[in-house]
Amino acid sequence: MLVRTRSDELFAEALKYIPGGVNSPVRAFRAVGGQPFFVHKAEGAKVYDVDGNHYIDYVGTWGPAILGHAHPKIIQAVRETAVQGTSFGIPNPLEVRIAKLICELVESVEKVRFCNSGTEACMSAIRLARGYTRRDKIIKFDGCYHGHTDSLLVKAGSGALTFGHPDSAGVPAAFTEHTVVIPFNDPEAVKAAFAANAGQVAGIIVEPVPGNAGVYLPEPGYFAFLREITAANGSVLIFDEVMTGFRVGLGGAQERFGIRPDLSCFGKIIGGGLPVGAFGGRAEIMDCLAPLGPVYQAGTLSGNPLAMAAGLAALEELRNSDAHVRLEALGANLEKGMKEAARAAGVPVVFNRCGSMFCGFFTEHPVRNLADAMRSDRERFARYFHGMLEQGVYLAPSQFEAGFISTAHSEDDIERTVAAAALVMKAL
Ligand SMILES: *Cc1c(COP(=O)(O)O)cnc(C)c1O
């Protein structure tokens, strides 16, 4: 058994001063049982806890660490920038450089605005879509997460035609009555939602590779259909690429699938590990933002020089290296090894993967939407999670999260992970 005395002491202390001991609920081990460990250092593909244990990390700070932790170029950029001052609230040249780079890398983005989190990016993109179209309704999909904004915190209602119900206490029903929630990968549901809300749909927001209920993929033709039906109805197609942007391809999921959304949301990777979000797209829509247009959006720390420097270093490294080729190869190896390990152990596992994003579901049924994901065996996942942790492999502490590979993972890390999984699955 791993010794985690110091972590346990810190967690007891944290519980006194921080609700649940954590600053984001997914970090608590509620879905798998037990308590989180405390990290004092992360480097490359490893995290080091305060008791001297270390783990091969597949959480990657929930997505940003695509180059591994503490990448030397990002650390250097932050250091050099910090000594010039940590925030100005006045335009700085780094904002222009990273904006230009994002417009170059993501074809559909003609203009981009920075904010401080993925939540803010999605919230602002929705407001912009509504302001631009002068309509209220937003279509979102079951199981897709777009941050914790009131109007987006909605799970499945009883179908496309009913109003969504708030997913969280403290969100008045009136705040979500314009959010229409339907299942993913179901064109008929989209058609029905447009029919029921004719002339009122401001836009569709979608995770192009849903990664917040495990990982599942769009079926062939599904996004082309979404593109067509939004265009035909004068609605804005918003790709929430907070997770997929710069990960499943240098130009995001939209490049991988060949779809041109009207607006895109970013976060995670574009901050290089510092708090950043951004949204961008067609100039005609983006120019509706204040100070040019009537849609208000702002931020005291938006375009923060440290965050811009870290993000710029990360994106430049991704562009100037063979990162995505390498990530695809590592991902393919992990997938092959995991499927073999599950087969050998006689454990039914559906392993979904897109590049360096993956999720192994404990189920024998294909997983293509939230309802499928919900049918997986979560108790088995919890045992698997703890077994892997004992073997020195840190997976996200929930069946409904994506795993992330970084360029810092070695072939050896992948092999050790597969060997650990083979061992753990035999004992499930
Ligand atoms: C993480 C995430 C968000 C929210 O980003 P935060 O920075 O946590 O606010 C939004 N959309 C998607 C797809 C995400 O994965």
PDBQT file of the ligand as one rigid body, heavy atoms in Angstrom, charges set to zero:
ROOT
HETATM    1  C1  LIG A 501     -12.753  22.239 -19.236  1.00  0.00    +0.000 C 
HETATM    2  C2  LIG A 501     -13.810  22.591 -20.181  1.00  0.00    +0.000 A 
HETATM    3  C3  LIG A 501     -14.538  23.785 -20.079  1.00  0.00    +0.000 A 
HETATM    4  C4  LIG A 501     -14.388  24.731 -18.899  1.00  0.00    +0.000 C 
HETATM    5  O1  LIG A 501     -13.131  25.274 -18.836  1.00  0.00    +0.000 OA
HETATM    6  P1  LIG A 501     -12.632  25.901 -17.418  1.00  0.00    +0.000 P 
HETATM    7  O2  LIG A 501     -11.311  26.502 -17.748  1.00  0.00    +0.000 OA
HETATM    8  O3  LIG A 501     -12.562  24.748 -16.477  1.00  0.00    +0.000 OA
HETATM    9  O4  LIG A 501     -13.629  26.899 -17.001  1.00  0.00    +0.000 OA
HETATM   10  C5  LIG A 501     -15.435  24.092 -21.065  1.00  0.00    +0.000 A 
HETATM   11  N1  LIG A 501     -15.622  23.272 -22.120  1.00  0.00    +0.000 NA
HETATM   12  C6  LIG A 501     -14.959  22.113 -22.251  1.00  0.00    +0.000 A 
HETATM   13  C7  LIG A 501     -15.181  21.264 -23.433  1.00  0.00    +0.000 C 
HETATM   14  C8  LIG A 501     -14.042  21.723 -21.271  1.00  0.00    +0.000 A 
HETATM   15  O5  LIG A 501     -13.418  20.550 -21.405  1.00  0.00    +0.000 OA
ENDROOT
TORSDOF 0
